[in-house]
Amino acid sequence: MVTDASPGLVSLLVLAIGCGSIGLNWVNHSGFWFIKEVFGMTIGQATKTHMIVQTIVSVVGFAAVWVLSLFLT
């Protein structure tokens, strides 16, 4: 399905998948633990904060990809 698409659209597809993969991200990487310790948060506070921030980044990234797709199609 993607093999017939232009390289620009394939790139946008990859970016959209990447944006979707970080939404509602779980606490399985060192960045979460680093921020938790630096700001002195509890695990509950850090989890809520991390999930909200990652979801915002995901949605904004997807919106940017969508806007770019309007210009490339």
Biotite code that builds the C-alpha atoms (Angstrom):
import biotite.structure as struc

atoms = struc.array([
    struc.Atom([0.000, 0.000, 0.000], chain_id="A", res_id=1, res_name="MET", atom_name="CA", element="C"),
    struc.Atom([2.831, 2.398, 0.808], chain_id="A", res_id=2, res_name="VAL", atom_name="CA", element="C"),
    struc.Atom([5.078, 1.313, -2.049], chain_id="A", res_id=3, res_name="THR", atom_name="CA", element="C"),
    struc.Atom([3.034, 3.309, -4.554], chain_id="A", res_id=4, res_name="ASP", atom_name="CA", element="C"),
    struc.Atom([3.082, 6.507, -2.481], chain_id="A", res_id=5, res_name="ALA", atom_name="CA", element="C"),
    struc.Atom([5.503, 9.369, -2.985], chain_id="A", res_id=6, res_name="SER", atom_name="CA", element="C"),
    struc.Atom([8.535, 9.612, -0.670], chain_id="A", res_id=7, res_name="PRO", atom_name="CA", element="C"),
    struc.Atom([7.052, 12.700, 0.997], chain_id="A", res_id=8, res_name="GLY", atom_name="CA", element="C"),
    struc.Atom([3.860, 10.882, 1.899], chain_id="A", res_id=9, res_name="LEU", atom_name="CA", element="C"),
    struc.Atom([5.795, 7.868, 3.164], chain_id="A", res_id=10, res_name="VAL", atom_name="CA", element="C"),
    struc.Atom([7.773, 10.201, 5.408], chain_id="A", res_id=11, res_name="SER", atom_name="CA", element="C"),
    struc.Atom([4.565, 11.725, 6.748], chain_id="A", res_id=12, res_name="LEU", atom_name="CA", element="C"),
    struc.Atom([3.184, 8.248, 7.415], chain_id="A", res_id=13, res_name="LEU", atom_name="CA", element="C"),
    struc.Atom([6.285, 7.376, 9.410], chain_id="A", res_id=14, res_name="VAL", atom_name="CA", element="C"),
    struc.Atom([5.981, 10.610, 11.401], chain_id="A", res_id=15, res_name="LEU", atom_name="CA", element="C"),
    struc.Atom([2.281, 10.001, 12.087], chain_id="A", res_id=16, res_name="ALA", atom_name="CA", element="C"),
    struc.Atom([3.028, 6.482, 13.358], chain_id="A", res_id=17, res_name="ILE", atom_name="CA", element="C"),
    struc.Atom([5.803, 7.887, 15.553], chain_id="A", res_id=18, res_name="GLY", atom_name="CA", element="C"),
    struc.Atom([3.472, 10.525, 16.982], chain_id="A", res_id=19, res_name="CYS", atom_name="CA", element="C"),
    struc.Atom([0.856, 7.905, 17.724], chain_id="A", res_id=20, res_name="GLY", atom_name="CA", element="C"),
    struc.Atom([3.356, 5.661, 19.437], chain_id="A", res_id=21, res_name="SER", atom_name="CA", element="C"),
    struc.Atom([4.190, 8.188, 22.165], chain_id="A", res_id=22, res_name="ILE", atom_name="CA", element="C"),
    struc.Atom([0.631, 9.031, 23.180], chain_id="A", res_id=23, res_name="GLY", atom_name="CA", element="C"),
    struc.Atom([-0.368, 7.638, 26.592], chain_id="A", res_id=24, res_name="LEU", atom_name="CA", element="C"),
    struc.Atom([3.202, 6.420, 26.978], chain_id="A", res_id=25, res_name="ASN", atom_name="CA", element="C"),
    struc.Atom([3.915, 4.232, 29.987], chain_id="A", res_id=26, res_name="TRP", atom_name="CA", element="C"),
    struc.Atom([6.789, 4.717, 32.432], chain_id="A", res_id=27, res_name="VAL", atom_name="CA", element="C"),
    struc.Atom([9.236, 2.286, 30.893], chain_id="A", res_id=28, res_name="ASN", atom_name="CA", element="C"),
    struc.Atom([12.195, 4.522, 30.160], chain_id="A", res_id=29, res_name="HIS", atom_name="CA", element="C"),
    struc.Atom([14.843, 6.437, 32.045], chain_id="A", res_id=30, res_name="SER", atom_name="CA", element="C"),
    struc.Atom([13.461, 9.883, 31.159], chain_id="A", res_id=31, res_name="GLY", atom_name="CA", element="C"),
    struc.Atom([10.431, 9.256, 33.354], chain_id="A", res_id=32, res_name="PHE", atom_name="CA", element="C"),
    struc.Atom([12.547, 8.223, 36.332], chain_id="A", res_id=33, res_name="TRP", atom_name="CA", element="C"),
    struc.Atom([14.961, 11.109, 35.816], chain_id="A", res_id=34, res_name="PHE", atom_name="CA", element="C"),
    struc.Atom([12.167, 13.719, 35.826], chain_id="A", res_id=35, res_name="ILE", atom_name="CA", element="C"),
    struc.Atom([10.494, 12.014, 38.788], chain_id="A", res_id=36, res_name="LYS", atom_name="CA", element="C"),
    struc.Atom([13.673, 12.233, 40.859], chain_id="A", res_id=37, res_name="GLU", atom_name="CA", element="C"),
    struc.Atom([14.720, 15.729, 39.751], chain_id="A", res_id=38, res_name="VAL", atom_name="CA", element="C"),
    struc.Atom([11.341, 17.270, 40.616], chain_id="A", res_id=39, res_name="PHE", atom_name="CA", element="C"),
    struc.Atom([10.796, 15.113, 43.702], chain_id="A", res_id=40, res_name="GLY", atom_name="CA", element="C"),
    struc.Atom([7.462, 13.711, 42.525], chain_id="A", res_id=41, res_name="MET", atom_name="CA", element="C"),
    struc.Atom([5.687, 10.633, 43.736], chain_id="A", res_id=42, res_name="THR", atom_name="CA", element="C"),
    struc.Atom([5.193, 7.845, 41.214], chain_id="A", res_id=43, res_name="ILE", atom_name="CA", element="C"),
    struc.Atom([1.503, 8.789, 40.904], chain_id="A", res_id=44, res_name="GLY", atom_name="CA", element="C"),
    struc.Atom([2.258, 12.452, 40.245], chain_id="A", res_id=45, res_name="GLN", atom_name="CA", element="C"),
    struc.Atom([5.013, 11.628, 37.790], chain_id="A", res_id=46, res_name="ALA", atom_name="CA", element="C"),
    struc.Atom([2.840, 9.118, 35.936], chain_id="A", res_id=47, res_name="THR", atom_name="CA", element="C"),
    struc.Atom([-0.021, 11.591, 35.516], chain_id="A", res_id=48, res_name="LYS", atom_name="CA", element="C"),
    struc.Atom([2.315, 14.377, 34.459], chain_id="A", res_id=49, res_name="THR", atom_name="CA", element="C"),
    struc.Atom([4.269, 12.170, 32.069], chain_id="A", res_id=50, res_name="HIS", atom_name="CA", element="C"),
    struc.Atom([1.171, 10.751, 30.385], chain_id="A", res_id=51, res_name="MET", atom_name="CA", element="C"),
    struc.Atom([-0.420, 14.177, 29.950], chain_id="A", res_id=52, res_name="ILE", atom_name="CA", element="C"),
    struc.Atom([2.731, 15.747, 28.500], chain_id="A", res_id=53, res_name="VAL", atom_name="CA", element="C"),
    struc.Atom([3.408, 12.802, 26.175], chain_id="A", res_id=54, res_name="GLN", atom_name="CA", element="C"),
    struc.Atom([-0.189, 12.828, 24.949], chain_id="A", res_id=55, res_name="THR", atom_name="CA", element="C"),
    struc.Atom([-0.018, 16.578, 24.253], chain_id="A", res_id=56, res_name="ILE", atom_name="CA", element="C"),
    struc.Atom([3.221, 16.081, 22.310], chain_id="A", res_id=57, res_name="VAL", atom_name="CA", element="C"),
    struc.Atom([1.591, 13.234, 20.379], chain_id="A", res_id=58, res_name="SER", atom_name="CA", element="C"),
    struc.Atom([-1.509, 15.231, 19.433], chain_id="A", res_id=59, res_name="VAL", atom_name="CA", element="C"),
    struc.Atom([0.452, 18.364, 18.478], chain_id="A", res_id=60, res_name="VAL", atom_name="CA", element="C"),
    struc.Atom([2.862, 16.271, 16.415], chain_id="A", res_id=61, res_name="GLY", atom_name="CA", element="C"),
    struc.Atom([0.014, 14.526, 14.627], chain_id="A", res_id=62, res_name="PHE", atom_name="CA", element="C"),
    struc.Atom([-1.648, 17.880, 13.924], chain_id="A", res_id=63, res_name="ALA", atom_name="CA", element="C"),
    struc.Atom([1.609, 19.181, 12.453], chain_id="A", res_id=64, res_name="ALA", atom_name="CA", element="C"),
    struc.Atom([1.880, 16.102, 10.236], chain_id="A", res_id=65, res_name="VAL", atom_name="CA", element="C"),
    struc.Atom([-1.726, 16.585, 9.131], chain_id="A", res_id=66, res_name="TRP", atom_name="CA", element="C"),
    struc.Atom([-1.070, 20.234, 8.212], chain_id="A", res_id=67, res_name="VAL", atom_name="CA", element="C"),
    struc.Atom([2.045, 19.212, 6.287], chain_id="A", res_id=68, res_name="LEU", atom_name="CA", element="C"),
    struc.Atom([0.043, 16.567, 4.434], chain_id="A", res_id=69, res_name="SER", atom_name="CA", element="C"),
    struc.Atom([-2.296, 19.297, 3.165], chain_id="A", res_id=70, res_name="LEU", atom_name="CA", element="C"),
    struc.Atom([0.648, 20.900, 1.377], chain_id="A", res_id=71, res_name="PHE", atom_name="CA", element="C"),
    struc.Atom([2.214, 17.684, 0.065], chain_id="A", res_id=72, res_name="LEU", atom_name="CA", element="C"),
    struc.Atom([-0.880, 16.121, -1.470], chain_id="A", res_id=73, res_name="THR", atom_name="CA", element="C"),
])
